[in-house]
């Protein structure tokens, strides 16, 4: 990834919330499933997106722990849903 390529949404959120294991615990998943959020769809990942069913638990956790995270942070800015990876 070069310096001009933005990080996928998943990478940013995972870092902000406390890492892969923390996010896995919050969402009731194993760490491998959370790591897949950072992988390209061609590599059996989600293309940098966090599945919507995990948005509410992440937002609730962030609120309780004063972590700056909003619903807008969880969705791509591109209306086509593409995230540069």
Beta strands, then each sheet from edge to edge (+ up, - down):
end
